[in-house]
Amino acid sequence: APVLISILLGASFSRYQVEESVEHLLAPTHSLAKIERNLVDSLFPVNRSKHRLYSDLQTPGRYGRVIITSFRKANMLDQHHTDLILKLHSAVTRIQVQRPGFNYTFAHICILNNDKTCIVDDIVHVLEELKAARSSNRTNFAITYPITHLKDGREVYNGHQLGGVTVHSKDRVKSAEAIQLTYYLQAINSLNDMVAEKWESIFCDTVELFQKSNRKVKMYPFTSSSLKEDFQKTSRVSERYLITSLVLVVTLAILCCSMQDCVRSKPWLGLLGLLTVTLATLTAAGIINLTGGKYNSTFLGIPFVMLGHGLYGTFEMLSSWRKTREDQHVKERTAAVFADSMLSFSLTTAMYLVTFGIGASPFTNIEAARIFCCNSCIAIFFNYLYVLSFYGSSLVFTGYIENNYQHSIFCRKVPKPEVLQEKPAWYRFLLTAKFSEDTADSEETNTYESHLLVWFLKRYYCDWITNTYVKPFVVLFYLVYISFALMGYLQVSEGSDLSNIVATATRTIEYTTAQQKYFSNYSPVIGFYIYESIEYWNTSVQEDVLEYTKGFVRISWFESYLNYLRKLNISTGLPKKNFTDMLRNSFLKAPQFAHFSEDIIFSKKYNNEVDVVASRMFLVAKTMETKREELYDLLETLRKLSLTSKVKFIVFNPSFVYMDRYASSVGAPLQNSCISALFLLFFSAFLVADSLINVWLTLTVASVEFGVIGFMTLWKVELDCISVLCLIYGINYTIDNCAPLLSTFVLGKEFTRTKWVKNALEVHGVAILQSYLCYIVGLIPLAAVPSNLTRTLFRCLFLIALVTFFHCFAILPVILTFLPPSKKKRKEKKNAENREEIECVEMVDMDSTRVVDQITTV
């Protein structure tokens, strides 16, 4: 049934869809910045927002962007490079997109200026004037930074268009190592958007072709589609590495379940355990496809979530099988396995469903995290059902094979030792087995001890880790672990940089690196929007507005505009009506304000009075774009200022959509999952046999999570969507591995703590070790994937597995030997006279049933 269900649901991959919107996935769902963007869009036309400024002021839209620099750090403003850049600009504007019946050029799809011409970056006009000045041998033309003047009298901002600038006195540019050009496109309908998307693709090809013919310069193209394409590219570049990972896990799973004894070896169960996990994952993927879900690259983590949980459950069942008696019927052995292992597996599965279920709830503000948790819940639920049915049935089949003394691989009847002696050596090696009738009763329970991992734990490791001389070093090592974890924990940083989720050898990474290298003197342009009708003619209001903009570089008209208002107000002393009329006429007639009129909204009332209902200006903060924490602090500072100021204003930049409350949005799933896990542990403390199990489990989970957060920070992993999802999984992975150990130890009676620590390791250590080895081998190929997303995934999952393994096999075995719960030590009387001897007289019935007839104490 599981196989058929998986095949039927897996057929839904014909409806396979990919999520196109990165903002939908990674921006906080409930974001104040999105509301602010809607307000800005309602006040000012989107098309005109690109005018005169490089930065995307309201909405990213469609665009093509390129950074031109030199390998030798040459001056990009010299004659050779100026001509080269203008030649590239000409080639870009001649790009054609062929559609049935018409060829679209840049002029057809560009955003238009007030005079119906295409808006291009002002740096192009600067370079054209520079070229004209050189042609006429004029030496008085100077470029200033970050604001320069054109020959038509306009002041233009070039802080985001000139990079690596060296200046003379009075901000005169001596040289610039990089120049950035941006081409904005219209996307007003589906056809227009399709043409613009195609234009972006041809734009990148044109730039790359242009560089091949000019190898002394380096060009970094980037478009509005680059981030989406590079985000999904992770899935494509990961394919062969994931196949390698699957092959390695299959190989090691088979080896971990194999023994020299050909009857008791279980290689097929190792393979079938992995197949169980695969079927559950395929079923979950089919359900997501049928319900309209869309794939994204974060789903690469789901197979590893399933691998850690599913394989441990199957290996734990196999360990329980080894503890059963061989002379029992298969049904009795299977019942004993389910009774021994499925209780803990059911509880850990419930914990997975609770923690990931909370992450899948509407409380999660990051859509990518919510979808990941939802899909993980579905996969884990079906994995539980398939372990009960598919893997349980497989265990029964192999049980019958073992009882019939058939070969574990070839299913052939194994001949008895006397028959094997007549066969060749290789034949005897392949069919080596121990027959129960040839084994003494006292050795029957040791049949499986020839398994390498069982033998290693029982004969060597358990005695070594509980040695009195080893314990101090383990405690010391744990203190070192806590110290380094604390050091990293205090340095945790939020990872709102979108380049952390894309493949490495991509345009996004190359462009972002160049952007931060050459253009990080000024942070993105921030729109400062006043959305009320204020008394612009009032001098105190003018002072208030300027007061709120202190600490910024003014790149718009607003300061000169307010100065103009002062002069106008002082010189005329006119009342409001005449003042606003003169203001309106000034903007319509005065050439120095002609291109500023779009930044003020005039409203005409019934009495023909003109009023200003909204206005805006543009600011550049003096922060470094490489330090996103500063930009985030700036956003929060401006938000608080807008609540206390006398003037109603908002600030906006498209990057704020991703940064707005990012820390609380990302951390919420982890926080909610931790709270739900602790609540579940507290509640179940009244249901389990001993509440100390949950106490130790809670402490262990806290220790593991603390260490993982600290060490991932030291390993340069930021707290972002991917790492938070891994931390949620880390809670469950720790409970998966540590709960059976702690349960066996706490519930043990009599003997000493050390004895029960050894017993817990012997009973559950093999399953933990088997699943850990398979998990690590599966993770190793992930480290080689050229993607920042998989790099984060590998580092977090590797640390979770390593730290959990360290706790299971070192910290807990040592600490539990001298901390509660205490055990009742069996008192052995040294006096030989008080020794008891039991004499049993047995009677054998005709059907070979042994019956104890008499017990006599001597």
N, C-alpha and C positions, 0 to 999 in steps of 0.2 A: 504493500500500500504506500509507504513513504516514497519508494522509487517511482511509482506511477504518478503520484501527486506532484512530485518534483518535475517529472517530464512534462506533464500537462501544463503546469504553471510556468515552467521554463520556456515553453513555446511562446509565451507572451513577449519574448524579446524582439519579436517582429514589430512590436509597438514601442520599441526602445526610444526614449527621448532624452535629450541633454538640456540641463538648465542653462539658459543663455545669460541671465541677469546676475552679475556678480554682486551688485548692490542688494538685490533681493535676498541673497544668501548671507552676506557678511555684514551688511549695515544693520544696526539695531532696528527692530521692527517698529517699536514705539519711540520715535526720535523727535525731539523738539526741532531739530534742524530741518526735518522734512516739512513740518508745519511752517517754519520760517521760509522755506523755499517756495511753498505755495503762495504765501503772502507776497513775496518778492515778484513771483511770476504774474500775480494779479495786478501789481502796480506798474511794472515796467515791461515793455516788450522784450521777449527773449532774444530776438534777432539782433537788436541794437546793443545788447549787453557785451558783444565782442568788440565794439568800436574802441579803437585806440589802445586796447589792453591785451596783453598776451593771455592773462589768466582766465580760466573759465569762471565767470562771475556768478552765474545763476545755475546753469545746467551744463554738463559736459557736452551733450549733443554729439554731432559727428565732426571730426577734425583729423587732419594729418599734421604731424609735427616732426621736425628734424633738428638735431644738434650737429653743427659742423665744427670740427676742431682739427688740429694737426698733430701728427705723431711727434713732431719736433718742437712743440710748444711755440710755433710761429705766430706772428701777429696776423690775425684774421682780417685786420683792417688795412693791410697793405694792398698795393694795386693788384697783385696777382690773385690773392684770395678774394678780394672784393669782386673782381671780374668773374671768378669761379662761382661765387655764391649767387650773383645775379644771373649767371648762365643756368645754374640749377633752378633758380626761381622761375626762369622762363620755361625750362623743360617741364616743371610741375604744372604751370598754368596751361600748358598745351596737352596735358593728359586727356585722353578720350576714353569714354566708357561706351562701348557699342551695345545698343539695344535695337530690337527690331524696328526699323523705320527711322531711327534717329541716333546720332552720336553725341553724347553729352560731354561737354568740356567743363573745366572749372568755372568758367563764366556763367554756365547754365545752372549750376547747383551751389554757387557760393552765397554767402550772406552779404546782402547789399547795404551800402552806405546810404546816407540821405540823398546823395546825388545819383543814386542807382548804379554805382560802380561797386566792384567787389572790395570787401574789406580785406586788407592785407596788413601785416605787421608794420608798424612805423619804422622798424629797423631797415626795411626795404627802401623806404623813402630816404632814410639817412644815408644808406649806401649809394643810392642813385645821386644824391646831392654831392656826396664825397667824390664819386667818379666824375661828375660834371665839374667840380672844383679843380680836380687834377687836370682835366682836359683843357681848362682855361687858364691853368697855372695860377689859380688863386690859392693863397696860403692863409687867408684869414678865416677859412671855415674850420670850426672846432666842434668836436663832439664832447659834451659834458656827461657826467655819470652821477646819479642814475636818471637825471632829467636833462634833456637836451632840447634845443630850439630848432625848428625847421624854418625854411626861408619864407613860408607863409605866415610866420609869427606864432605858430602853435607850439605849446610846450608838450613834449611827449615823454613818456616814461620808458626807459630801456633797461631797467634793472633785471628783467627776466629774459632779455633778448641779447644782452652782452654778458659774457661770462669770463672769469679769470682776468678781470680788468686791472690794469696798472694805470694810475692817474698821476698827472702833474699837479701843480698848485691850482686851486680854484676848481677842482673836480674835472679838469680837462683830461680826456682819455689819451693815454700814451700808447697803449696796446690792449688787445683783447684776445684771449686764447680760444674763445668759443663764441659762436653765434647761433641763436635759435630762431627758427622760422615756424610759424603756425598758419595753417590754412583751414578756415572754418567753413563748414558745409551745411546746407539746409537739409532738414529731415521732417518736412511738414506733412507728408503722407507716406503710405507704404511703398509706392513706386519710387518716390524721391529718396526714401531711406534705403531701398535696395540699390539704387544707383550710387548713393553716397558710400555704402558699404563696399561696393565693387571698386569705386574710386580709391578708397583707402588701401585696398589690396594692391592696385596698380601703382599707387603712390609709393608704397614700400619697395616694390620691384624697380620702379624708376630710380629711386634713391640708391638702391644697392647696385644697379647697373651703372649709374653715374659714378659711384665710387670706384668700380672696377677700372674705369678709364682715367681716374684721378687718384692714384694710390698713395699720394703724399698726404692726403687728408683722410680723416675718419668721420663717418657719418652715422648717426644713431637715429633711425626712423622710429616713429611711434604713432599709433592711431587710437581712436576711441575703442576699437575692437581688439587691440593688442592684449589688454589685461584678460578679457574673456577667453581669447584663444590660448594664451599661455597658461591660464588656470586649468583649462581642460587638457592641455598638452601633457600634463603630468600623467594622466591615464594612459596615453599612448606610449610615452617613454618608459613606463613601468611594466609593460606587458611581458617582455622577455625576462625581466628580473623576477616577476611574480611566478612565471613558469619555472624558473630555476629554483625559486623558493619552494614551490610545490613538489618538485622532484626530490629536493633535499629532505623535506619533511616526510614524504612517503618512504624514502630509503631508511631514514633514521627510525621512523615509527615501526617499520618491519624489523629492524635490527633490535630495537628495544624490547620487542615482544618475543624474540627468538632465544632458544636455548640449544645446547648440544643434544639434549634429549629430544629426539624427533617426534615423540608422542606428545609430550607436554609443552613443546614449543608452540607459540601462537602467532606466527607471522601474519596470518590472514586477519586476525583480530586487530592488529596494528593498522593494516590497510583499510579494513572496514570501519574502524573508528574515525579515520580521516574522511572516508566516504560519507559517514553519517553527518559530520560537520558540513561537508560540501553540499549534501542534499538539503540540509536545513537552510543554508545560505542561499541556494538556488531557489528554494520555495519562497523565501522572504523576498528575494529580488523579483520573482514572478508576481507576487501579490502587489508589490509597489508599482510595477509596470501596469497591471490591470486597473489599479485605482488612480491612474493618472500621475503618479509620481515621476519625477525627472532625476536623472543621474547627474552627479557631480563628483569631482575628484576626491572629496572628503570620504566617499564611500570606500576608498582603498583601505581604511582602517577597520572596517567591519569584519573581513575575513580573519584578521588577527585577534579581534575580540572573540570571535567564535572559536578560533584555534586554541586560545588559552583556556576557555571554559569547557569546550566540548571534549578535547583530548584528555584533560584531567579527569573528567567524569568517566570516560571509557577506560582509562588506565586504572582508576580506582576500582572499577568493577572487576578488572582483570586481577588486581591484587587480592580482592576478596575471594575470587575463584581459587587462587593459590592456597588460601587458608582452609578451604573445604576439604573434607575427607574423600579420598578417591574411591572408597568402597561404597559411597552413597550413590543413590540414583541421580540421574541428571536433573530431574525435577527438584529434588531436595537440594542439590548443590545450587541450582539457579535461584531457588527460593532464599537460600542462605545469602547468596550474593546480593539480591535485591534488598533483603532486610538489613544487610550490613552497610551497603554503600548508597542506596537510593534515598535514604532519609537525609543525609548530609547534602547530597546532590540536589535534592528538592529544595532544601532551605537556601542553598547558595543561588539556585536558579531564581527563587522568589526574591532574593536580594538584588539580583541583576534586574529583574523586572521592575522592582520598586525604584531603584536609583535611576535607571535609564527611563523609566516611565515618568518620573518627575521631570527629567530633562526633556521629555517629549511633550510635556504639558504646555498650555498657553503661557505659563509663567516665564518660559524661556524666550528671551528677546532677540536671540540670534537665530535666524531661520535655518542656517546650515547645521547648527548644534541640535535644533529641535528635530529636523529630518533625520539626522544621524542617529539620535537616541530612539526615535520611533522605529526605524528600520532594524536597529540592534535588538529592540524588544521583540519584534516579530521573529527575527532569526533565532533568538535565544529560546523563545517559546516552542518553536518547531524543533529546535535541537533537543529540547527536553523530551518531547513526544517521540522523536526518532530514536533517541537513546533507549527509551523504554521499549519501543517496538522493534525497530530495525536492528539495533545493536544487540538488544536482548535476545532476539531470534538467532542472530549470528553466534552468540555465545552458546546457545543451546545446541546448535549444529556442531560446533567444535567440541562441545562436551560429549556428544555421542561418538564423535570420531576418536576422542581420547579414551572413552570407556571401552571402545572396541579395539583399542591398541592399533589404530591406523596412523599412517604417517601424516603429520600436521600439514604438509604441503601437497603431497601426491595422493593422500587418502588411501594408500595401499596398506594392507595388513602387514604389520611388522613381525617378522619371524622371531622365534624364541632364540636365546643365546646359543643353544647347541646347534641350531640350524645355521646361525650366522657365522659360526666358526669355519664353516666350509666355503664361505664366500670370500671374494677378494677384499683387500684392505679398504679400498675406496667405497665399496658396497657396505662394509661394516661401519664405516664412518658416517655415511648418510643415514643409516638405519640404527644408530645407537639409541637404545632406550633401556629404561630400568623397569623390570616387571615386578608387580607388587607381591606375587607369590614367592619371588626370590629375595624379598626384603624382609628383614626382621620387623616385628611389630613396633619396636622402639624407634625404628628409622622411617616409619611410614609418613610421619609428619614432616620429614626433611626432604621429601622428594623434589621440591622446587628450589632447594638451596643451591643447586648447581647453576641457577640463573646468576649472571655476573653481578648485576646490581644488588640482588638480594644477598649474595655472598659477601660483597664488599661492605655493605652496611652492617650486616650482622657480625662479621668476623673482625672488622677493622674500625670503621668510622664511629660506631656507637660507643665503643670503648675509648676511642681517642678524644672525642669531643667532651666526654664527661670526666676526663682525667683531671685530677686536682691541679696539676701543673699547667694545664691548658686554659682553664677557666679564667685566671687573671688576665691573660693576654686577650681573650675574647672580650672581656669587660673593658679593657683598655682600648681595644679596637672600636668598640661601640661608642665610647666617649669621643674618640677622634671623629667617628662618623657623625655624631650629633654636632660637634664643633663646626665641621665643614658645612653641614647642612644648615646650621644657623647662619653662618657667614653668607651662604648663597641666598637664604630666605630673606635676609635684610636687604638684598640687592634686587629683588624681583621687579621686573619692568613689564609694562603692558605693550603688547605687540600689535599696534593698530596699522602697521605698515603692510600694505597689500602685496608688496613684493615678496613677503614671507610665504605666500601660498602658491607661487607659480614655479614652473620649471626654471632651472638655472640658465641654460644656454638659450635665452629667449630675448626678444626685443625689449620686454619690460625690464628685465634685470640690467641689460646694457644701457638702456636709456636712463633708468633711475640712478645708476652709478654715475653716469656722466652728469646728470642733473645735479646730484648732490656735490659733485666735485667742482663744477664750474658756476653753478647758479644758486648756491646756498647762502649768499650774503643777505638775501631778503626772502622772507617766507611768502607763501601765496598771497595774492591780492585779496583783501577782505572788503566786502561791500558793507558800507555803513548807511543804513536806510532809516530815514526819519519819516514815519507814516502818519503824522498828524499835521494839522494846519497850525503852525506856530507863528508868532509875531516876528517875522524875519526883519522887520524895520526897527525892532527894539534892540538897542545896543546891548542890554544885559543878556538877552537871548543869544545874540551872536557870541558873546563872551562865554556863555554856558556851553554852546556847541563846540567852540574851540577848546574849551577846557577838557572835554571828554576825549578829544583826539590827541592829547599830549602823549608823548612816548611813541608816536608812530611817524612814519615818513609819509607826508601828504603827496599823493601822486595825482590828485584830481584838481578840479577847478575851485574847490570849495573855499580855500583860504583866500585866494584872490577875489572870489565871488563875495565873500563876507566883507573884505576890504572895500570892494566896490559899493556894497550896501551902505557902509559907514559914510563914505564920501557922498553918496547920493542923499542920504538922510540928513547929513550935516549941511550940505550945500543948499538943499531945498526946504527942509523943515516941513514937508508936505504931510497931510493926513494920510491915513491908510489907503483910501481909494486911489488918490492921485499917485501915491507911492507905488502901489502894485501895478497901476497902469504904466507908469514910467519904467518899472522893472520889466514888465512884459515887452514893452516896445524896445527896450535896450537889448533884450535877448533876441528880438526879431531882426534888429538892424545892426547892432554893434558886431563887427567881424570877430573881435576877440572872444565873444560869447556865442557865436553862431553854432558851434559844435557842442555847446553845453546845454542847449535847450532841451535835449532829450532826458536830462537828468532832473528836470523839475516838472511836476504835473500841475498845470493850471486848471482851476475850476471857475466857471462863470456862473454867478448867481442871478436871481431874477431881476435885480436892480442894475444889471449890467456891470456889477462889481467883480473884479478878478481877484482870486485868492490862490495861494499856494497850498495844496493839500498834501503833498509828499515830495520828498527830495532825497537825493543820495549822493554820497561821495565814496571814494575808494582809498583804502589805506593799505600800507605795507608795514607789518610789524618788524621790529628790529630783533627778531629771533632767528635761530639757525634752523633750516628745514631738516637738517640731520638729527636735530633734537626734538622729536615729536612731542616729548613731554612738555616742552616750553610752549608749543603751539596749543596743546590741550589746556595748559594752565591759562594761556591767554584767552581762549574761548570761554572758560569758566569765569575769568575776571570780567570780561566784557558783558557776559550774561548778568552777573551780579550788578554791574554798573548800570545796565539798562533798567533794572528794577528800582534803583534808587535815584535815577537822574530825573531832572525836571523835564527833559525832552524825551518823548517816546521814540525809541529807536531799536532796531535789531541789527545784528551783524550776521553775515552769511558768506560762506564759501562752500563749494560742493564737497570738499574734503571733510567738512564738519559733519556730513551725513554719516561718515564712517567712524568719526572720532567721538561723536556725541554720546556721552555716558557709556563709552565703550567698556571701561573697566567694570562697571556694575552689570552691564549686559552680558559680558563674557563670563564673569565670575558667578553670576546668578545660578546657572545650571549646576556648577560644582557645589556652591553653598547649599542649594536646595537638596541635592543628592546626599551631601554629608549629613544634613539635618534629618532627612528621611531614613538614612542608614542607621544613625544613632538612635532615632526613635524606634526603629524596628528592633534593634539590638536590645534596647531598654525594655520594650514591650515583651519580647520573647524571653527575657530573663525570668519571667514568671512561669513560662511554659517548659523550659528545659530542666533537666535533672539538677543542674547546679548553676547558679547565677554567675559563678566565677568564670565560667566559659566566656560569657559575654563581656565581662570586665576585661579579661585578658585579650579578647578579640578586639575590643574597642581601643585599648592601649596599643596593640600591634598595628592596627590600621592607621592610627594617628602617627605612630613612629615612622611607618613606611611612607605615608603621604608627605610628612614633613621632610623626610630625607629626599624624596623624589623632587619636590618643589625646589629645595635648596640646591641639589646637584644639577638639575636641569638649568637653573640660572647660571651656575658656574660653567656649564657647557654651552652657554650663549643661546639658550632657548627662552624666548619671551612667553609671557602669559597671553596666549591668543586662543582663537577658537579651537584649533587642533590640539594644543597642549591641555586645554581644559577638558576636552573630551577624553583624552588619555588619562587624566587624573581621576575622572569619574570611573573609568574602567579599572584604574588602579585600586580603588576601594574594593571592588568586587573580586579582582584577581587575588588580592591579599586574603580576603575572607575564604575564597576558594581553596587556597593552599594551606592556610593556617588553622582553619576551623576544625578539620578532622584531627590534626595533631593535638590541639588544645583540648578537644573533647575527650580523646582517649586518655590524655594525661590526667585531666581533672576528675574524671569519673572513675579512675583506677583506685582500687582499695588494696589495703595491706601492702607489704613490701615497702620500699623506699622511693623517694622522688627520683633518684637516679635510675632505679629499675624501671619506673614507668616512663621516663624520658626515652630510655633505650627501646622500650616496648612500642611507644608511639612512633619512633623513627622506623623501627622494623616493619610496623604494620602499614604506615602511610608514606614512608620515605621513598620507596621505590616508585610509586605513582607520581609523586611530586618531581622526583628526579627525571623520570621518563618524559613527563609533559614539559618540564623546563628545557631539557635538551632539544626536544622537537621544536619548541617555541623559539629558542635562541637561533637554531639553525635556520628556521623560517624567516627570522628577522634579518639575518646577515646580508642576504642579497638586497634588501631594502636600503641598506646604507650606501649602496653604489648607484642608486637611481639619481640622475641629475635633476633634482627638484628640491626646492626649499620645503615644500609641503611634506614630502616623504622623509626629508632629513629630520624635520621636527617629529614626525611620527616615529621614526626609528629611534631617535634619542630618548624620547619619553617612554616608549614601550620597553626599550632595552633597560633603562633605569628601573622601571617598575618591576621587571622580571628579576633583575640582579639584586635589588634591595629586598624584595620578597624572599628570594632564595637565601639571601644572607640571614634574614630573620628566621626562616624555617629551619635551617641547618646549623646555625651558629648561635644567634642571640637567644632564641627561645629555649633550646636545649640546655644552655648554660644557666640562664636566669631562673628557669623553673626548678633547677636542682637546689636552690637555696631560698626561694620565695614561696609563699602560699600558693596552693593549698597543701597542708601537711598530710603526711601519710602515716598510717599505723604500722610501725615496724614489727615484723614477726619476731617474737622472742624465742630464740633457740636455746634450749637448756643444755648446758655443757655436761651435766652429770649423766654418765652413761647408764646409770641404774634407772633413771627416769625415762629412758628412751622407749618408745612404743614401736612394737612390730606387729604387722598385720599379716595373718595367715589366711589365705583364701583357698578354699577347696572348690574346685570347679567340676561340673558334670557336663558332658557333651551329649546333646540329644541326637537323635537319628538324622535330623535335618541339619546337623553341624551348627546348631545354635548353642552358644556358650551361655551357661546359666550359673550364677554364683549361688552355690547351695548353702554355704556356711561361712561365717566370718568369726574368727576367734582372735581375741586380743590377748597377747602374751606380755 
